Every structure is written in C-alpha cells, then in structure tokens.
Amino acid sequence: MSETFICSICGCETPLDERHIFDGRQLCDDCFEDETVICDCCENRVWRSDTVSDSHTIVCDSCYDRHYTTCTECGRILYYDAACYPDEDDEDAPYCRSCTAQFASRSHPIQNYGYKPVPIFYGNGKRFLGVELEIDRGGEYDDHASRLIDLSNANEERIYCKHDGSINCGFEIVTHPMTLEYHETVMPWSELLRSAVNMGYRSHQTSTCGPHVHVNRDSLGDTPAQQEDTIARILFFVENNWNELLKFSRRT
C-alpha cells in the first residue's frame, strides 16, 4: 500500500508522491496550485493571499509595496514610474496611460489641434487604420464631444476629439489605430454617426469636411525598400487617376 499524507489545507488524504512542501506545510497538488502562485516581479512562490493582482499581473505584497501602485480608475497594477497623476485636485490618485487619456477627454473633451496621445492598437493583424473624421454645423461644444466620446469609449478608449481650424462650427473625431475588422465589427461607427447627425452635425454634406485615413508604414512591406516601393506605386496610381479620384473625393 502506497504511503499517503494529509493535506494541511483541505484535509484530504493524498498519495505521498503528490506532496508539496511549502512554507513548512504539506499541500496536495490542487491546493498547491490554488493557494500559491509565482510573483511576476521577484519570481518567488508565495501564498496567493499575500499578493496583489489584476487581470494581467500578480505580485507579492513585498514587491507591490516597493515597486507598484494601482490605477484609480480601472484597477490595473502599474510600476510607480509608469503612473500618471492628471487630477490636480487629487495628487495621490494614480492613473494608467489609457485612463489618463480618458480623464483628459472628460476634462477637456475637445483637445487642441496638436494633441496626440500615445496610440493604442486595436485588433489582431498587421495593418492598422487610424481615421480622422471632420464634422461641422453642430457647434464646437464640449458637451457634444463628451456624448460622442462616452458612446465610443464605453469600455476602452477608442476615440478622442480635436479642434480643427478648417471647420467652421464643429470638430474632428480621431480614432486610435484599428484593424479593418475591428473598425467593422467592434468600433460603434453606426451609433456614433447617428448620434452626431441627431446633434445637427454633417460631414458629407459640407464644403469644409473630409475623412482622412492613416495606415502604419510597416504594413506596406517587410523592409524599408519594400515599403518605399509600395508608396511609389500608390503615388503612381494617384497621379495616373487624378481626375477620377478628384470626382470620387468631391473636393477641389
């Protein structure tokens, strides 16, 4: 008959070859996996009850106290050096990069023209498209921009809004880089545009607006030479189809 031991956590009798000795206690396989964990920082095994965690990171209490803090908004664990403190009324409230941008959007929904946050890439793939959509006639109002931002950024920061001097009475909606599939299936374009139209905005039916789409250079080729070759072919296509593209764009 094989030797057994009693797990000090669950009290079950367990074969001796499944025994784990940790912190002076005998644990079965299940309790060892459930009750202990490897710290992502120091890589030591510790009791799970002596850790701080989020959906991405788990660190022991000692490492957390020395190196980390937690985002006030989303609860993500951050290195001290990566934390931002955008709230002037609460200098002890750390924010992660994404929540800092959302905080800025809430505080100043329409950013200045030069505003450019660190891009957040959405979707899986090689080619990412960033859209700039100018809308006019509905006013450059912070509350209107806030409604569009809240609608699009319900779960993640997908858009921000900027002042644009070429627009008479509106602003520019800018997306973070997204794959085409993400634009089509996740980004709430229909709801966003419907809401903008209901607030009196127009884009297609104005003389001031236009959409711009940015694409990441490294999706045009694996090497700088291949990328330059792709760009040259795009320019060749535009030059040779200028009149048709002019009609298609409906701009002068």
C-alpha positions in Angstrom: 0.0 0.0 0.0 1.4 3.4 -1.1 2.2 6.0 1.5 -0.1 8.9 2.0 -0.2 12.2 3.8 -2.9 14.6 5.0 -3.1 18.0 3.1 -2.8 20.8 5.7 -5.2 22.9 3.6 -8.1 20.7 2.5 -7.5 17.8 4.9 -7.7 15.2 2.2 -5.6 12.0 2.3 -3.3 12.2 -0.7 -0.6 9.9 -2.2 2.9 10.9 -0.9 4.2 11.4 -4.4 1.8 14.3 -4.9 3.0 16.1 -1.8 4.4 19.7 -2.0 6.2 21.2 1.0 5.7 24.9 1.1 6.3 27.3 4.0 6.6 24.3 6.3 3.2 22.9 5.3 2.2 19.8 3.3 0.0 20.5 0.3 -1.7 18.4 -2.3 -1.5 19.2 -6.0 -4.8 21.1 -6.1 -4.2 23.2 -3.0 -0.6 23.9 -4.1 -1.9 25.3 -7.4 -4.9 27.1 -5.9 -3.3 28.6 -2.8 0.2 29.5 -4.0 1.5 31.5 -7.0 4.7 32.8 -8.6 5.2 36.6 -8.2 5.6 38.3 -11.6 8.3 40.6 -10.2 10.6 38.6 -7.9 9.6 35.2 -9.3 9.3 33.7 -5.8 6.4 31.4 -4.9 4.2 33.0 -2.3 0.8 32.4 -0.7 -1.9 33.8 -3.1 -3.5 35.6 -0.1 -0.2 37.6 0.2 -0.4 39.1 -3.3 -2.0 42.0 -5.2 -3.3 41.2 -8.7 -5.3 42.4 -11.7 -6.2 40.5 -14.9 -2.7 40.8 -16.2 -0.3 40.9 -13.2 0.2 39.3 -9.9 2.9 40.4 -7.4 3.6 39.6 -3.8 2.8 42.2 -1.2 6.5 43.0 -0.7 7.2 43.7 -4.4 4.0 45.7 -4.6 5.0 48.0 -1.8 8.4 48.6 -3.3 7.6 48.9 -7.0 3.9 49.2 -7.8 0.7 51.2 -7.4 -2.8 50.7 -8.8 -4.8 52.8 -11.3 -7.5 54.7 -9.5 -9.9 54.3 -12.4 -9.5 50.7 -13.8 -7.6 49.0 -11.0 -4.6 47.9 -13.2 -1.3 47.4 -11.4 1.4 49.9 -12.5 5.0 50.4 -12.0 5.5 53.7 -10.0 7.4 55.2 -12.9 4.5 54.4 -15.3 1.8 56.0 -13.2 0.3 59.4 -14.2 -1.3 61.9 -11.9 -3.6 64.1 -14.1 -6.1 65.1 -11.4 -4.8 68.4 -9.9 -7.3 68.1 -7.1 -6.1 64.7 -6.1 -2.3 64.4 -6.5 -2.4 61.0 -4.7 -4.6 59.4 -7.4 -2.5 57.4 -9.9 -3.9 56.6 -13.4 -2.6 54.3 -16.1 -1.9 55.6 -19.6 -5.3 54.7 -21.0 -7.3 56.1 -18.1 -5.2 59.3 -18.2 -6.3 59.8 -21.7 -9.9 59.2 -20.8 -9.5 61.6 -17.8 -8.2 64.2 -20.2 -11.1 63.6 -22.6 -13.6 64.1 -19.7 -11.8 67.3 -18.5 -11.2 68.7 -22.0 -13.4 66.8 -24.5 -12.2 68.8 -27.4 -8.4 68.9 -27.4 -6.2 71.4 -29.2 -5.1 70.6 -32.8 -1.7 69.4 -31.8 -2.9 66.9 -29.2 -1.6 63.4 -30.0 -1.8 60.7 -27.3 0.3 57.5 -27.3 -1.6 55.3 -29.8 -3.5 52.3 -28.6 -3.7 49.5 -31.2 -6.9 47.5 -31.5 -7.4 44.2 -33.3 -5.2 41.4 -34.5 -3.3 41.9 -37.7 -0.5 43.7 -39.5 -2.4 46.7 -41.0 -3.9 49.3 -38.7 -6.1 52.2 -39.8 -6.5 55.5 -37.9 -9.5 57.6 -39.0 -9.8 61.3 -38.7 -13.4 62.4 -39.4 -14.3 66.1 -39.6 -17.8 67.1 -38.6 -19.4 70.5 -39.0 -22.5 72.7 -38.4 -23.3 71.3 -35.0 -21.0 73.6 -32.9 -17.7 73.2 -31.2 -19.3 72.2 -27.9 -17.6 70.2 -25.2 -20.9 68.5 -24.2 -21.5 67.3 -27.7 -18.0 65.9 -27.9 -18.4 64.3 -24.5 -21.5 62.4 -25.7 -19.7 61.0 -28.7 -16.6 60.1 -26.6 -18.8 58.4 -23.9 -20.6 56.4 -26.6 -17.5 55.2 -28.3 -15.3 54.7 -25.2 -17.7 52.8 -23.0 -15.2 50.0 -22.4 -12.0 51.2 -24.0 -10.5 54.5 -25.2 -11.2 54.3 -28.9 -11.6 57.9 -30.0 -10.7 61.5 -29.0 -11.8 64.8 -30.4 -9.7 67.8 -31.6 -10.2 71.4 -32.7 -9.7 71.9 -36.4 -9.3 75.4 -37.8 -10.6 74.3 -41.3 -14.0 73.6 -39.8 -16.5 76.4 -39.2 -18.7 75.0 -36.5 -17.6 71.6 -35.4 -14.5 69.5 -34.6 -12.6 66.4 -35.6 -13.2 62.8 -34.4 -10.0 60.8 -34.3 -9.7 57.0 -33.7 -6.8 55.1 -32.3 -5.2 52.6 -34.9 -7.5 49.7 -35.6 -7.6 46.8 -38.0 -10.2 46.9 -40.7 -12.0 44.0 -39.0 -12.1 46.0 -35.7 -13.5 49.1 -37.4 -16.2 46.9 -39.0 -17.2 44.7 -36.1 -16.3 46.4 -32.8 -15.9 50.1 -33.3 -19.5 51.5 -32.9 -19.5 53.7 -36.0 -23.2 53.4 -36.7 -24.2 54.6 -33.2 -21.5 57.3 -33.2 -22.5 58.7 -36.6 -26.2 58.5 -35.9 -25.7 60.4 -32.6 -23.6 63.1 -34.4 -26.3 63.6 -37.1 -29.0 63.8 -34.4 -27.0 66.7 -32.8 -27.0 68.5 -36.1 -23.6 67.6 -37.4 -22.8 66.9 -41.1 -19.6 65.8 -42.8 -20.6 64.6 -46.3 -22.9 67.5 -46.9 -20.5 70.3 -46.2 -17.7 72.2 -48.1 -15.3 72.0 -45.1 -15.1 68.4 -44.1 -13.3 65.3 -45.2 -12.2 61.9 -43.8 -8.5 61.1 -43.5 -7.3 57.5 -43.0 -3.8 56.9 -41.7 -2.0 53.5 -42.2 1.0 52.2 -40.5 4.1 52.1 -42.7 5.3 48.6 -41.6 2.1 47.2 -43.1 3.3 48.3 -46.6 6.3 45.9 -46.7 8.7 43.9 -44.6 11.7 46.1 -45.3 12.2 49.9 -45.8 12.8 49.2 -49.5 9.6 47.3 -49.9 7.7 50.0 -48.1 9.1 52.7 -50.4 8.2 50.6 -53.4 4.6 50.3 -52.2 4.4 54.0 -51.6 5.8 54.7 -55.0 3.1 52.6 -56.6 0.4 54.3 -54.6 1.7 57.7 -55.8 1.8 56.4 -59.4 -1.8 55.2 -59.1 -2.9 58.6 -57.8 -1.1 60.6 -60.5 -2.5 58.4 -63.3 -6.0 58.5 -62.0 -6.1 62.1 -60.7 -9.3 63.2 -62.5 -11.2 60.1 -61.4 -10.0 60.4 -57.8 -11.0 64.1 -57.8 -14.5 63.2 -58.8 -14.6 60.4 -56.2 -13.4 62.7 -53.4 -15.8 65.6 -54.4 -13.2 68.1 -53.3 -11.1 70.6 -55.1 
